[in-house]
Amino acid sequence: MISLLDLVNATFETFGAWAAWMNVRQLRRDREVKGVIWQFTVVYQLWGVWNIWYYYGLQQWFSWTAGMVLFAGNTAWIITMARILRERSSKN
């Protein structure tokens, strides 16, 4: 059965996933990590792990799917950020 609450929540998760992937795209273009407190992204990434577990337990499949895409976007951003910072430190 499709839950209205699941659909509403999944919509917010989907917007978050879109924003995360847009951040990845911009970070790859700029190749710079400026104006960002990256630790907050890590906190939201950990929250994403919880959400995936939580939505699964509630059987909210739309939210779970959108949460997975958001989790993947945050993971890609963190990995990209780490690579850029590593590249910059190896040049110095």
N, C-alpha and C positions, 0 to 999 in steps of 0.2 A: 504494500500500500504506500502511495506517495504521500508524504507529510508536507503540509504547507510550511511548517517550521523548518524542515530540512531544506526545502527549496529557497526560502528566504536566507537562511544561513549560508547555503551554498552560493547564493548570489554574492554575498559579501566576500566569501572565500575566493570566488572567481575574480572579483575586482582586485583583491589582494594578490592573487597569482599573476594577473595581468601586470600590476604595478611592479612586482618582483622581477618579472621577465623583462620589463622595460628598463629597469635598473641594471640588469645584466647587460642588456644591449648597449646602454649608455656607457657603462663602465668599460666594456670592450672597445668602444669607440674612443673614449677619452684616454684610456690607459693611465688614469690617475685616480687616486683615492683621496679626495679632498672634500671637506665639509660634511663628513660622515663620521658618526660615532659607530664604528663597525661592531662594537660589543652589543649594541642594541639589536642589530641584525641577528647576532648569535642567540640572544635571549628569545627573539621571536621565532627563531629556528627551533629552539627547544620547546617553545609553546606549540609549534607546529607538530612536533613529535607527539606531544600530549594529545592534540586535537585529532590526529590520525587514530590514535588508540581509542580516544573517547567516542568519536563518530562511529568507529567500528563496533564498539560496545553498544551504542544506541541504535545500531543498524540504520544510520543515516547515510545512505550510499551516495547521494548527491554531494553532501558536505564532505564525505570521506574522499571522493574523487577530486573535488576542487581543492581540498586540503593537501592531497598528494601533489597536485600541480604546483601549489604554493610552496610546499616543502621543497620540491625539486628546484624551483626558481631561487629560493633562498640558498639552497645548497650550491647552485651554480654561481651565485653572486659571491658567496664566501670563498669558493675555490678560485674564482677569477681574481678576487681581491688578493688572496694569498699569493697567487702566481705573480701578479703585478708587483706586489711589495717585495717578493723574492728577487724578481728581475732587477728592480731598482737597487736593492741592497748589494747585488752581485756586481753592478756597474760601478759602485762607489768603492 
